[in-house]
């Protein structure tokens, strides 16, 4: 292999649309950088910025528990529309929408329009750079100091700088106040925005440090003339009342290395680069294609250089969006107040798909952010369980703004309050993380017990054979062809209940016998007349195949309940269900969810086809952030963040007791090298494969264990000893 994959991307000119702006972030603050030498803009975002709606009462779960027994009676008696009346009559309420803070505007006198301009982003540093003639702008968001940092340099630099709240969709009633004072370094700017009808506000504070030249106030900002360098430090705070801008400015001034761009960058790199460099993927791409700008690569959707860059960009964006919270539907970024689906966390598919690579791609920072969301909302999850189902334990919502974990977004067509699998689905990444690192997080262990308690109280109805029933049951966001949305025994609900009870039993020996016995009483999956694993195990419910969600195959991915090695008949039924599944509205998350399941079932051709649907469908902006629909329609992070997980699953799969090498390698990835990936049995893994069929893996285990090794050559036991590297060489068939 010549050279190596590119850990960044570039474009030959500034971004014209915010969707094409290059991205930086530290999991708290985000920055969208346009890189325009004359009218540069940096849109600043923060995970905490969700717009209040002034109506706290509707953000409570519906109190429906008293009517649950009657609903169960009707559903079990064959009333296929009974669940449509299981509501408190409220209209559909979206969760509070995520929005941008403001844009930093840096305007210069027009320069030489003939000068070649270039902008780039370095994934290893999180730094965006724009250059044009003698002008250079660099931006990063510090993971060490939680600050947006920008440095602009040019001989005799003249620019006016202001904080501008005027972004698309900003409410007319937004109460905006500006502040600007001169300081010994240069100036301190502030922008306070109070939401209409609320005591909540957010304030941006920007410290401007000027080298050379003069600085004067030109409201609402400052004019810098004749400088050689301008350093700009920005933070956003969401608050009630008034923020002490002077104290915030002093905190920026007192940062370690606060007036040194290089010093601030070095502190950031100790955290960001360390995380980013843990895993790399080299697909032996053409060096000439590796050198292309991202927009040109996107016009070659089947080249391996594009896969390499999207893998690198996906890990970079996922890391950058994760900290205070995991990534939203838009990651950590938006340039518009009218974000689709509120820019929320959609937890019944999208969030887990975005974070699917966290454990294997060695990004515990992402898992910690996911854990912060989950554990921070457990009190609300308890409220959901009590209000809707009258049980102990926890029930997770399908939508959240990051603050409220209450279930209140539901309607007749989307009875999301009936979804009981969410807690297990959202805890699964935390269980994977524990297996990877070899220890139990006590917070996860405690939460698993609460899920088991819910099922103890909820699984009280039985069939004629004594099997417990999940009723009501819901398969996001689908319905049977011959019934309404609320039903009995959705496959996802069965898999989730079984997995939750057994996982909780493994961690709580004092309750293990009781919870395992309850899991054993759950009904098995059903295979329908088409030979496919049925989305509903209840007899008489007909499948609806053309749908973007693949909730019924939860047992295949991310669970290990159904696989080709231990449950071959169920795996064949799952594969048949995958063959019959349509793409419905071509949502990116549907295609990549399809690819993840196909990889688990060992179908490399189907993985390649699903990837091709996204790569051929014009889903990626020049920023290498993605869209929800083809032709770059609706800014959305699902494809960008989930694609690395697909590439990893086709190369390496692991459980606590098994390693599978190259289970679903597409034909166009004939050779390559993956370094640093983690396994769920506690080993770091480097994998290389060549066009002649040679496969070499180097395992670096941190615990002693016997696993089953599966390669293209077959299966065998493999003994691993902690601290002793193990080299595996096989021939692919």
N, C-alpha and C positions, 0 to 999 in steps of 0.2 A: 504494500500500500504506500502510495506516495503522499507526503504531507499528512494532513489530518483534517478533520471536520472544522468548520468555521464556527467560532463561538461569538457570533454577533451578526448583525445585518446592516445594510447601508442602502441609501438612495441618493441619486444624483441631484436632488433639489429639495426644497422645503415641503412640508406637508400642506396641502390645500384644505384638507378636511380633518376634523379632530380625530376621526376614526383611523387616519393614517399616521397620526402623531406617534413618535416613539415613546415608549413607556419606561418609567422607573418607579420603584416603590419599595417600602420597607414593611408592609403589612399593616401600617397605620396610615401614613401619608402616601399619596400617589401623585405622579406628575405625568402629564401628556405634553410632549415637547415638539413644537412645530419646526424649529430650526431655520427660521426666516431671518436673514441678516439685516433686513431693514425694518420689518414689523414683527419682531419675534414675540411669540406667545408661549407661556407655560401654564396650562390649566392645572390647578391644584385641587386634589380630592382628599377626603379622609373617611375611613371606614365608619365613623360615628355619625356621618351626616345623613340622617333620614328626616324627612319633612314631617312635622307633627300635623295632625288633622283636627285637633281640638275635640275629639270625641273618644274619650277613654272607655266609655261604657261598652261600645261594640267590640273592643279588644279583649273581651272575656269569652271563655268557651261557653257554648250553649248548655243550659242545665236540662239535660234530656234523660238522665238516668232512670227517673221514675217510669218513663215510657218504654224502657228497653225490653222488659219481659214481653210486653204485648207485641212489639216489633218482631222479636224472635219467634213468637208463636205464629205470626202471620207469614213470615218468610219460610218457616219450616212446613207450613201448611200449603205452600205453593203460590202464595201471593207475590208475584215477581216484581211488583211496583211498590211494595209496602214501605221500603226505606225512603221513598220520595217524600213522605210526610213526616219523617223523623228529623224535625227541625224546629226552631223557635220562631220561624217566620221572618227572620231578618233578611234583608237584601244582601247581595254579595258585597263584601268589603275587602278591598285589597289591603295588603300590609303597607306600612308607610314607605314612601319611595325614597330611594337613594338619589343623591344629587351632587353636583360639583360645588366647590366653594366659590372660586373666582378664577380669573386669569391674571397672571403677571404679564403686563404689557411693557415691552422694551422697544421703543421706536427710535430709529436713527435717521439722519438725513439720507436720502437716496444715494447709494454707492454706485460703483461701476457695474452696470447690468451685464457686461460681457464676462465678468469674472465667473469662473467655474465654482459652483457651490456643491457641497457634499454634506450629508448628515449621516450619522451612524449611531449604533448602540452596541456597547460591549457587554455581552452577557456575563462575563467573568467579573466585571466590576460594577455593573448596574449604571454605568456612566453613558449618557448620550452626548455626542459631540457634533457640532455644526461648524463648518468653516466656509469662508468665502473671502478670497483675497487675503487681507491681513486681519480680518475679523474672525474670532473664534468664540464660541459659546459652549460651555460644558455644564451639564446638569446631572446630579444624582440625588437620591433620597437616602439619607444615612440610616443604616440599621443600628449603628452605635448610639447616635445622638438624636434620633427622631426629628430630623430637620431636612427640609428641601434646600439643597445647596446649588447655587448657580454662579459661575464665574464667566464674565465677558471680558475679553481683552482685544485691544486694537490700538495702534498709534493714534494719539489725539482723539480718543474716544469721546463721542458726544451722543447722548441718548436721554430721552425722558422716560421715566419709569413710574408706573402706577399700578394699583390693584383695582381690577375692573370686574364688577359682579355681573355685567351684562352678557349672559350666556343664554342660548336658546331655552325657552320654556320657563325662565325665571319668573316667579309670580309678581304681578304688578304691585302687590301690597308689601313686598319685602322692604322692611325698614332698614335702609343702608346709611351708615355714617362713616366718614373717612377721617383719618387723622394723619398728620405729617409734621415731624419736628426735626430740626437739624441736630446732629450729634457730633462728637469729636471724630467718629469714623466716617460720617457722611450724613445718614438720616435714619429715622425710624418711622415706618409707615404702618398704618393699621386700617382694617376694614371690618366694621361690625355690621352684621346682617341679622335683623330680628324677624322671625317668621310671623306672617300675618296671624293675628288672633291668638298669640302664644307668648308666654314669658321666656320661651327658649330662644337662644340666639347662637351664632357662631362668630368668632372673630379670627381674622388672619393678622398676624404680626410679622413684619418684614424688616430686618436690619440690613441696611445698605452700607457697605464699607467701600470707600473710594480711595484709590491710589493715584495721586497726582490730580491736577485739574481742580475744578471748583464744583460745588454742589449748592443749588438754591431751590427753594420751595416754589413749585408751580402747581398749585392745587389742581387735582387731588393727589399729586405725586411730587416728584422732584426732577430737576434737570441737572444732568452731569455734563460738564464740558471740559475737554482737554485732558481727560484721564487716560491712564494706561491699563487700568484694571478696575472692574467693579465686581465685588463679591456680594451675593444676595442670599440671606438666610431667612427662611420662611417656616412658620408653624401655624397650624389651625387648631383652635380650641372650641368645642361645643359647650355651652354653659347656660345657666340661668342668671338673670341680673346682668351686671356689668363685669367685664374682665379688666383686670389691672394691667393695662398695656405697658406701663413703665416697668413693672416687675417682669413681664414676659420678655420685653426687650433686653432687660438686664440679664435674664437667663440665656438669651442668645449670645449676648456679648461675652458672657462668662464661660461659654463652652470651652472644653479643652481644645487648644489649637483653633479657637473660634474665628480668628481672622486669617487663618492659613488654609487655603483650599486643599493643598496636598496633605496637611496634617489631618484635616477632617476626612479626607478620602482614605487615608491609611487606617484610621480607626474603623471606618465602615468596612474596608476590605477584610479585616480580620474576621468579620462575621459573614459577610456576603460571599466572598470568594471561597472561603473554606467550605461553605455549604454547596455552592454551585459546582465546584471542582470534584465533588465526590464521585460522580458518575459521568461517563462519556460514552457516546455511541459513534462508531466509525463504520460506514457502509462502503468504504473504498470508492467514493464518488469521484467523478472526473474533476481534476483540479481546475479546469477552465470553468466548469459550472459552479464549483465552490466559490469562485471569484465574482460571480454575478451579483448584482443587487437583488434584494428580496423580490421586488416586483417582477424582475425578469425571470427569476427562478419559478415564480408562481405560474408563469406562462409555459413552463415545462413540467406539468403535474406528475409525470411518471419518472422523473429523474431522481436518483438516490441522493443527490446533493440537496434536494428539497426536503426529503425525509430527514436527513441529518440536521438541517437547519431548523425545521419545525420541532424536532425532538429537543434541540438545544433551547430554542425560543420558548417551548412549552414549559420546560423545567424552570427557565429564568422567570417567566411571567408568573408561574405558580408560586415560586418562592417569593417573588416581589409582592404578590397580592396577599400573602399569608403572614399574620402576626397577631394583631389584636383579635382578628377573626379570620376564618378561611375565606377563599374567594367567593364573591357574589356572582350572580349571573353575568355581570360585566367585569368580573375580577375585582379590581380596586379602582376602576377608571370609568369615567363618563364625561362627555362634554356637553350634556343636555340634561335639563331638569326633568324632561318627560322620558324617563328610562322605561323600556319595555318591561312588563311584568314587575314594575316597581324596582327593578334592579336588585331584587331581593335574593334570599337564599331559597331556592326550590329544592326541598329535601327529599322528595320521593324519587328523584333520579339524578338531577343535574349536579348537586353538590358532591355526591359520592363519585360520580363519573369524573368530575374535575380533579378530585384529590386521589384518584385511584392509584396513581404511581407513587404516592408519598412514601410508603414503606420500602418498596423495591428500588425506587430511585434515590434512596438515602436522603430524604428531606424530612427529618423529624420536626423541623420547624413548622411544616405544613400540618402535621398531625397534632402538634401542640396547639396550633390555632383552631383546628377542628375541635379539639378537646375543650378549649376555652368556650366555644359556642355551646357545645353539648352540656357541660357541667354548669355553665352559667345559667342555663334555662331549666334545669331539673325541677325547681320549685313550680314553674309554670306547667311542666309536663305532668306533675302530680295533680295540679288543678284540672287538667284535661281529663285525666283518668277518672277523677271523682265526679266531675260535672257531667260528662257524656256517658260514662259507663258505670258509675257508682262503685268503683273498685279502688283498692290500694294500688300502689305502684305508679308507673309512668306511661304516658302516651305522647308521642312526638307530633308536632304539627307538620303539614306539608309545605307551608310557607312561613317564613319569618323575616323580619327586617333586621335581625341581629340583636335586638333588644328584647322584644316580647316573644316568648315561646308558647303563647296561648294559641289554641286552635280557634280561629274566627273567620278564616277565609274559606268559604264553602258555598255551594249552591246546588240546585237540583242536578245540573249536568256534571258538577265536580263536587260530589259529596265527600270532600277530603276529611271531614270530621269522623268518617267511618273507618279510616285507615289506621289499623292497629300494628302494622309491621314496622312503623317508622323508628321506634326506639332501637330495635335490633339492627336494622339497616344502618342507622347512624352510629351505633356502637361498634359495628364490625370493623371499621378502620382502626379503632383504638385497640381492639383485640389483636388485629394483625400487627400493630406496632409493638404490643407487649410480646408477642411471639418472636418478632424480629430481634428485639433487644434482650429477650430472655429474662423478663421480670414482669410482675403484675403491678400495674398502677392501682393503688387502693381506691382511687376515685372510680375507675372503670369497674373494678370488682364490686363496689357498692352499688353502682348503677345497674349492673347486670342482675343483682338480687332484686332490685325494684321492678325490672322488667318481668322477672319470674313471678313476683307477687301479683302483678297485673294479670298474668295468664292464669294463676291459681284462682283468682276471683272471677275472671271473665269466661273461662272454658268450663261452663257448667251444664251446657246442653249436650245431649248425646243422641246418637242414632240407634237403630235397632240392634246393632252389634256392640253397643257399649263404647263406640268411638266418640271422643269429644269433638264438638263442632265449633268452627269459627263462624259466629253469626251475631251481628251482621259482618259481612266481609266485603272487601273492596280491592280491586286490582288497578292501581293507578295507570293511566287515567282512562281506562277502557271499560267496556260493558259487554255482556254476552249479546250475541246476535238476537236472542229471543227473550231477553229480560232487561230490567233496569240495572242501574249501576250498583246498587247495594244488594248483595247476594249472600251466598253461603260458600265457605271453603275455597276462597281464592288461593291459587297455588303459592303466591308470595306469602300470604298470611300463614299457610301451613308450614312453609320452610322457615319463616321467621320465628314462629312459636317454638318449633322443634329446636332450632339452633339456639335461641335465647335460653330455653330451659336447660338444655344440655351444657351450654357454656357456663351458665350460672351454677349448675350442679358441680362442674369441675372445680370451681373456685370456692364453693361453699359446702364442704363435706357434711356439715351438720344438717343440711337440707337436701343433700344429693339424692337420696333414695326417693323422696317424695317428688322431686322435680323430674327425675328420670322416668319415674312411673307415669307421670302426667304426659311427658313427651311421647312415651311409647303408646299412649292411647290416641294420639292424633292419627287421622286417616292417612293412608298413602296417597301419593300422586296418582292421577288417573290418566290413562292413555285413551285418546278419543278414536273415533272410527277412521280418521285419516292416519292413524299411527303416530300422532303427535301428542306430546305432553300437553294436557288440557290446561287452559288458563284457570278453569274452575273445576275442582274435583267433585262437585256436587252433581249427581246424575241429572241429565236433562238440560243442562246449560250448554248452549252451543258457542263455539269460539268465534270471535271477531278477529280475523287475521291481519287486516290492513290497519296497523296502528304503530305509532312512533315508539311507544314504551314496550319494553320486554320484561315487565315485572315478574311474569310467571316463571322466568328462567333464573330467578334469584338463586335457586339451588345450584345452578351451574357456575354463575359468577355473580357476586364474589364468594359465595359459599363453596364448600367442597362436598356438599351433599350428593351431587350428581356429577359423575366423571366417568371417562371411558374405561378406567382401570378397576374400580370397585363396584360400579353400578352400570355395566355396559348396556343393559336393556333400557334403563331409564335414559342413559346418554343418547341412545339411538332415537328414543322418542323426543328428547329435547332437540336433537339435531333436526328431526323432521319438523318440529315446531318452528325452528329457525328458518328452514327452507320455505315454509309457508308464510312467514311473516312479511308483510308489506312495509314500505317506508312511509306510508300515509302522506304527510306534508313535507317530507324531505328535511326534517329537523336534523341538525348536525349531531345532536346527542343520540338520536335514534340510530344513525349509521355507526357511530363509534361504540355504542352499547352492543350492537349487533356484532361488531368486530371482536370485542372482548369475549363475548360468549363463544363465538366461532373459534377463537384461539384456545379457549379451555377445552373445546371439543376436538381440537386437533385438525381443524379444517383451514389450511393455509390459503387455499383458493378463495374461500369465502371471506377471510380476513382481508385479502388483497382487493376483493371486489368492494367491500364496505369502505375501505380506505380510499379506493378509487372514486367512489361516489362523492366523497368530501373533496379530494384533491382536484377532481375534474369539475366540481360544481361551483368553483369560484367562491369559496367560503372564507378566504383569508384576505385581510386588508394588507396594505404595504407595511404596516406596523408588525405584521405577523400575529396580531390578534385576530380573532375569528368572528364570524357572524352566525346567527342561528339558522338562517335559511340560505339557499343558493344565491349567487350573484350579490354577495355581501349585503344581504338584507337583514337588518337588526343586529347591532353590535352585541356580541355575546361570547363569553370565554369558554364555553363547553368544549368546542373542538380543539382550541389551542391548548387547553390544559389536559384534556383526556387523551390526545394523540400519543404522548410519550408512554402512557400506560398500555396502549394497544401494541406499540412496538416492543415493549418489554415482555408482555404476555406471549407474543409470538416467538420470543427467543428463550425465555426462562420462566418456569412456573415452579412454585414451591409450596409445600405445606409443612407443618412441624415434623413430618416423617417422610417426605418425598421431595425429590428434585427431578424436574423434567426439563431436558435440554432440547432446544429447537423443536418444540411441539407443533408449530404452525408456521414454518418459514415460507414466505411467499417466494415465487420464482424469481422476482426481480431483485432479491437480496441474496445473491449467490455467495458473497463473502463479506466479512466484517469482523468487528471487534467491539465488545461491550466490556467496560471496566467499572468495577466498584459497586455493582448491584448487590443488594442485600437479600437474604433468604429468611424464611420464617423458621428455620431450624438453627439460626444463629451463625451463619457463615457469610463472609464477603466473597463475591464471585467475579472472576474475570473469564470471559468466554470469547473464543475466536473460532471462526469457521472459514474454510476456503472453498473455492470453486471446484476443487477436485474431491471434495467430500470429507476432508479432514476436520475434525472437531476437537478442540482442546479447551479444557476448563481448568482453572486453578481456584481451588476452594481454600479459604482461610477461616477455619471454624474458631469460634470463641467458646464452644462447649463440646463435650464428648457425647457422641450420639450415633446410633445406627439409623440410616435412612435407606429408602429404596431409591435407586438411581434409574431413571428411564431416559434413554437416548434413542436416536434413530436406529441403533443397532440392537436394542432390546432392553430388558430390565435385569437388575442385579442388586444385591444388598451392598451397602457401602458404609464402612466404619470410619467415623471421623473422631479425631482426638483434638481436644482444645489446644490451640497454639501450634499445631502441626499442619503445614500446608499440604494439600493433596492435589496432585495433578492427574487429570483424567483425559485420555486421548482415545477417541473412537472414530470409526468411519461411518459417515452417513450413508444410508441405503440409496 
